[in-house]
Amino acid sequence: MNENITEYPHRWVILKLPNNLYKVFGTWSGGYLDGDRWKLNSGIQKVEQDNNFYYFFGYSGSCYKCHKNGYGINSSYGTGILNKMTEQLNGQIKVLEDRDDWSDII
């Protein structure tokens, strides 16, 4: 499974978009030389998990490895990006509550 990992966000949430499309919104905290960043996957096609991580496989072939304790947005940067996306899509994006099993969203 590890050879397929393309993204490993520091923090993450699952977004529900119109037509029951679910996506991973991942954020990374920057350091001295690089800034914060974010990415939105292409849509969740498959979910796997182990003791510590969820593996969200996207339609583009990406795999987001998300730590089970990393759910949420902990920066004003990530919150600002999410708010802007929600505003632009007239509130059609919903941030889902954390759960123990994400396999039922596909």
C-alpha positions in Angstrom: 0.0 0.0 0.0 2.8 2.5 0.8 4.1 2.7 -2.8 0.8 4.4 -3.7 1.0 7.2 -1.2 1.1 10.5 -3.0 0.0 12.9 -0.2 0.4 12.9 3.6 -1.4 15.9 5.0 -0.7 17.2 8.5 -4.4 17.9 9.1 -7.4 16.9 7.0 -11.2 16.9 6.8 -13.7 15.2 4.5 -15.9 17.4 2.4 -19.3 16.4 1.0 -20.1 18.2 -2.3 -23.2 18.0 -4.5 -24.1 14.7 -6.0 -22.7 12.8 -3.0 -19.1 13.4 -4.0 -16.7 13.2 -1.1 -13.2 14.7 -1.1 -10.2 15.0 1.2 -9.2 18.6 2.0 -5.6 18.3 3.3 -3.5 21.1 4.8 0.2 21.3 5.6 1.9 23.6 8.0 4.8 25.4 6.5 8.1 26.3 8.1 10.6 29.0 7.9 11.3 28.7 4.2 7.9 27.5 2.9 4.4 28.6 3.6 1.2 26.7 4.6 -0.4 24.8 1.7 -3.6 22.9 0.9 -4.8 20.3 -1.6 -8.2 18.9 -2.5 -8.2 15.3 -3.9 -10.1 14.3 -7.0 -12.8 12.5 -5.1 -12.8 9.5 -2.8 -13.1 6.2 -4.8 -11.9 3.8 -2.1 -11.0 3.8 1.6 -8.7 1.5 3.5 -7.4 1.8 7.0 -4.9 0.3 9.5 -4.4 1.0 13.2 -3.2 4.6 12.7 -4.1 5.8 9.2 -6.9 6.1 6.7 -5.9 5.7 3.0 -8.2 7.6 0.7 -7.8 6.6 -2.9 -8.9 9.3 -5.5 -10.2 9.0 -9.0 -6.9 10.5 -10.3 -4.9 7.6 -8.8 -3.7 9.6 -5.8 -3.7 8.2 -2.3 -3.9 10.5 0.8 -2.5 8.9 3.9 -4.3 10.6 6.8 -3.5 10.0 10.4 -6.5 9.1 12.5 -5.7 11.8 15.1 -5.2 14.5 12.4 -8.8 15.2 11.6 -9.7 18.9 11.6 -8.3 22.3 10.5 -6.0 23.9 13.0 -5.0 27.0 11.2 -6.6 30.2 10.1 -5.1 29.6 6.6 -7.0 26.3 6.1 -10.2 27.8 7.6 -10.0 30.7 5.3 -9.6 28.5 2.2 -12.5 26.4 3.3 -14.7 29.4 3.9 -13.8 30.9 0.5 -14.7 27.6 -1.2 -18.0 27.3 0.6 -18.8 30.9 -0.2 -18.0 30.4 -3.9 -20.2 27.3 -4.1 -23.1 28.9 -2.3 -22.8 26.7 0.8 -23.0 23.5 -1.2 -19.8 22.1 0.6 -20.3 20.4 4.0 -17.4 19.6 6.3 -18.3 16.2 7.9 -17.9 15.3 11.5 -15.0 13.0 12.4 -15.9 9.3 12.6 -14.3 5.9 13.3 -15.0 4.5 9.9 -15.0 6.3 6.6 -15.6 3.4 4.3 -19.4 4.0 4.3 -19.1 7.3 2.4 -18.4 5.6 -1.0 
